[in-house]
Amino acid sequence: MMTKNDNFKGSLEMTASMVIAGTVGYFVVMSKQDPQMVVFWRCFLGAMFMAIVCFTKGLHKTIRFDKRLLTYLGIGGIALAFNWLFLFKAYSLSSISIATIVYHVEPFILIAFGFLFFGEKIGLNKVLWLVLAFIGAVLIITGKQSKDTLNANSNYIVGVLFALLAAFCYAVCAAITKKLKDTPPHIIVAFQLFIGALVLFPLAPVDAWSEIPLVSWLLLATIGFVHTGLMCLFLYSAIQKIPTALIGAISFIYPVVAVIVDWLAFDNTLNTIQIFGSLAILVAAAGTTLNWSIKGIVLRFGVE
C-alpha cells in the first residue's frame, strides 16, 4: 500500500527525471559531436549504468530469455537508438525547443499503434485532441520567421520532420515495452541500450575517438550516466510510487525545461505562431495523457 511519503518521494523523483531530460539538449549541442557519436556513447554508458543497477537489485536472476523476448528487445533497442539519433539531429536543424515540443506528438502515434495492433478503440475525444495536435504541428512547420533564408527554412522543416521520426521511433519502443509488461523495466532498458550501442557502433568510428576533446568526453559521460542512467532510475522508481495521471502531468515539465534551457543557453525564442503551435501540441498531448474530456471543458467554460 502506497503512503503519502511514497507519493511525495515519487513526485520528487519524477520531477527530477523530467528536469534532467529537459537539459539533455544543451549537453548534446555543447559536446559538438555528431549525433551518431553522442547516441552511441549514450547507449553504451547508459547500458553500463543500468547493468550495474540490475545486478545490484538482483533483477538478472528473474529473467529467462527466449526467442520472443530477444526479438522484442532487439526491435526496441533499434527503435530507442534511432529515436535519439533523429531527435539530436533535429536539435541543430530546428532548435531544442521546437524539436522537443514536436517530439511530444508521440502519444498520438502510440494511440494509432494501439488501434492498429492491439485492437484498442479510439474515441471521438482522442480524435479531437489529435486534430488539435495536427493543427499545432502545421503551425510549427509554417511558423518559421519569414526573414530567414530559403535554405534555413528548408533545414527547419527537415528538423521538424526528424523530430516526428524520433516520436515515431519512441512510440515503437513504448509499444514494445508494453508487450513486455512481465519483464522488469530496468532489464528492458539495459538490453535495449546495449543493442542500441551495438547498432550504432559502426556509425561511431573508433579512429575518431582520439580526436574528441576532454570537455566533450565529460559531456558525453554526463549524457550517458546522468541523462540516461540516473534519469531512468528516477523515472522507474517514480512510476512504482505515483498514479499514472500524476506521471502524465509531471512529464510536461520536460518540454518546459527544454524551452527555458534553449532560451537561456542559445537565445532561441519562439515567435507567436510557433508559441500557438507549441501550446496546441502540449495541450493536446496533456489532454490525451490525462484523459481530459473536450466536451466537459467546453461545457464548463460555456456555462461559467
Disulfide bonds with the S-S distance in Angstrom:
none
